[in-house]
C-alpha cells in the first residue's frame, strides 16, 4: 500500500519553483516522459527532481507524492492525466459549480450516492474514515483523531489516512468538477458543507422543527416531523465498521432514536392516538428489552388506554429480562410506575419527559 509520512512532514514550501511544478504534474498522474515534454526537461532530469522532492518532504514513494500534492493544495481532487500536455497543472476552480450533491447515510449501514447511483466506498477501514467525517457535521478532524477513532489501540505502521482520503475524494467527486467533497487544511479533514448531504444532519433538523411545531401548538405537525426523522433510520447503525468511534456512535445514535420515538409517542398520546403510540412503543420495547424508561412509558400508555393487565405484564417481562441478563432488579422508576398502576394513581402516571 502506498504510504506517507506523519503529520509532521515538511510542507511543499521547501521546494523550489521547478520542483513544485514537477510535484504538481506527478499529482496529476503524469508519467516522467509526459512531465519532461511539458516542462522542457529530460526524463533523467525529471527523475532526479522527483528523488529530491521525496527526500525534502520525507516521502517514501511516488504514490505518497501524489497524496501530498493533493493535501498541500497543489492539485485539485478529480484531476488526472491529460492528453494536452502544454499545461500539465489544472487550474483550481474558484467556485463550486451548481449541481447535485453527494448523499451520505450513517443512520444504518454506511452508504453514499451521487446522482442517485450508489458509490463503492472501498474496504471497511476506508469507510470508517468517511463515517468519522460525516458524523462530525462539517467540523475538522485531525489525522490523529481519525487514526484514534478508526484504528484505536492498533494503529497502522504508517499514517495511511491521507491515502484513504485521496481515494475517497476520487470516489465522491461531483461529476467532472475538480472540487472535492472532502476539504483539507493544516488542522485536518472535513466534509465540505455545500457538497455533501448527511442523513444525520437531516434527522436532527427534522427533530428541531418538530419541537418548534409542538411549542407553536401544532402537535399533529410535530408527530409528522418525528415520523419523517425516524424513517431515516434504516437497519443496523454503521454495520460492520471497525474502530472505537463507530462503536461509540452506534450507542449514541441508538439512544437518539429511542429519545425521538419517546417524544413522538408522548405527543401521540396527547392527541389521543393511543393505538398508534402503543404499537410504536411495543416495537421499541421489543427491540430494546432492557431499556427501562421505554418499558415504563409503554406501561403508562397501556394503562391510559384501559389495558391495566397488559401494562402489568410489561413490568413482569422487564423484571425477568433484567434478572436473567443483568442480574439486577427493576429500577426505582420502573417499580414506582408498577405501583401507581396497581393503585390506579392516574395523576402520578406522567410520561417520561424527553428533551433534546
C-alpha positions, 0 to 999 in steps of 0.5 A, spaced: 500 500 500 502 506 498 504 510 504 506 517 507 509 520 512 506 523 519 503 529 520 509 532 521 512 532 514 515 538 511 510 542 507 511 543 499 514 550 501 521 547 501 521 546 494 523 550 489 519 553 483 521 547 478 520 542 483 513 544 485 511 544 478 514 537 477 510 535 484 504 538 481 504 534 474 506 527 478 499 529 482 496 529 476 498 522 474 503 524 469 508 519 467 516 522 467 516 522 459 509 526 459 512 531 465 519 532 461 515 534 454 511 539 458 516 542 462 522 542 457 526 537 461 529 530 460 526 524 463 533 523 467 532 530 469 525 529 471 527 523 475 532 526 479 527 532 481 522 527 483 528 523 488 529 530 491 522 532 492 521 525 496 527 526 500 525 534 502 518 532 504 520 525 507 516 521 502 517 514 501 514 513 494 511 516 488 504 514 490 505 518 497 507 524 492 501 524 489 497 524 496 501 530 498 500 534 492 493 533 493 493 535 501 498 541 500 493 544 495 497 543 489 492 539 485 485 539 485 481 532 487 478 529 480 484 531 476 488 526 472 492 525 466 491 529 460 492 528 453 494 536 452 500 536 455 502 544 454 499 545 461 500 539 465 497 543 472 489 544 472 487 550 474 483 550 481 476 552 480 474 558 484 467 556 485 463 550 486 459 549 480 451 548 481 449 541 481 447 535 485 450 533 491 453 527 494 448 523 499 451 520 505 447 515 510 450 513 517 443 512 520 444 504 518 449 501 514 454 506 511 452 508 504 453 514 499 450 516 492 451 521 487 446 522 482 442 517 485 447 511 483 450 508 489 458 509 490 463 503 492 466 506 498 472 501 498 474 496 504 471 497 511 477 501 514 476 506 508 469 507 510 470 508 517 474 514 515 468 517 511 463 515 517 468 519 522 467 525 517 460 525 516 458 524 523 462 530 525 457 535 521 462 539 517 467 540 523 475 538 522 478 532 524 485 531 525 489 525 522 490 523 529 483 523 531 481 519 525 487 514 526 484 514 534 477 513 532 478 508 526 484 504 528 484 505 536 489 501 540 492 498 533 494 503 529 497 502 522 505 502 521 504 508 517 499 514 517 495 511 511 489 516 512 491 521 507 491 515 502 484 513 504 482 520 503 485 521 496 481 515 494 475 517 497 475 524 494 476 520 487 470 516 489 465 522 491 467 527 486 461 531 483 461 529 476 467 532 472 468 538 477 475 538 480 472 540 487 472 535 492 467 533 497 472 532 502 476 539 504 483 539 507 487 544 511 493 544 516 488 542 522 485 536 518 479 533 514 472 535 513 466 534 509 465 540 505 458 543 507 455 545 500 457 538 497 455 533 501 448 531 504 448 527 511 442 523 513 444 525 520 444 532 519 437 531 516 434 527 522 436 532 527 433 538 523 427 534 522 427 533 530 428 541 531 422 543 527 418 538 530 419 541 537 418 548 534 411 545 531 409 542 538 411 549 542 407 553 536 401 548 538 401 544 532 402 537 535 399 533 529 405 537 525 410 535 530 408 527 530 409 528 522 416 531 523 418 525 528 415 520 523 419 523 517 426 523 522 425 516 524 424 513 517 431 515 516 433 510 520 434 504 516 437 497 519 443 496 523 447 503 525 454 503 521 454 495 520 460 492 520 465 498 521 471 497 525 474 502 530 472 505 537 468 511 534 463 507 530 462 503 536 461 509 540 456 512 535 452 506 534 450 507 542 449 514 541 445 514 535 441 508 538 439 512 544 437 518 539 432 514 536 429 511 542 429 519 545 425 521 538 420 515 538 419 517 546 417 524 544 413 522 538 409 517 542 408 522 548 405 527 543 401 521 540 398 520 546 396 527 547 392 527 541 389 521 543 392 516 538 393 511 543 393 505 538 398 508 534 403 510 540 402 503 543 404 499 537 410 504 536 412 503 543 411 495 543 416 495 537 421 499 541 420 495 547 421 489 543 427 491 540 430 494 546 428 489 552 432 492 557 431 499 556 427 501 562 424 508 561 421 505 554 418 499 558 415 504 563 412 509 558 409 503 554 406 501 561 403 508 562 400 508 555 397 501 556 394 503 562 391 510 559 388 506 554 384 501 559 389 495 558 391 495 566 393 487 565 397 488 559 401 494 562 402 489 568 405 484 564 410 489 561 413 490 568 413 482 569 417 481 562 422 487 564 423 484 571 425 477 568 429 480 562 433 484 567 434 478 572 436 473 567 441 478 563 443 483 568 442 480 574 439 486 577 432 488 579 427 493 576 429 500 577 426 505 582 422 508 576 420 502 573 417 499 580 414 506 582 410 506 575 408 498 577 405 501 583 401 507 581 398 502 576 396 497 581 393 503 585 390 506 579 394 513 581 392 516 574 395 523 576 402 520 578 402 516 571 406 522 567 410 520 561 417 520 561 419 527 559 424 527 553 428 533 551 433 534 546 
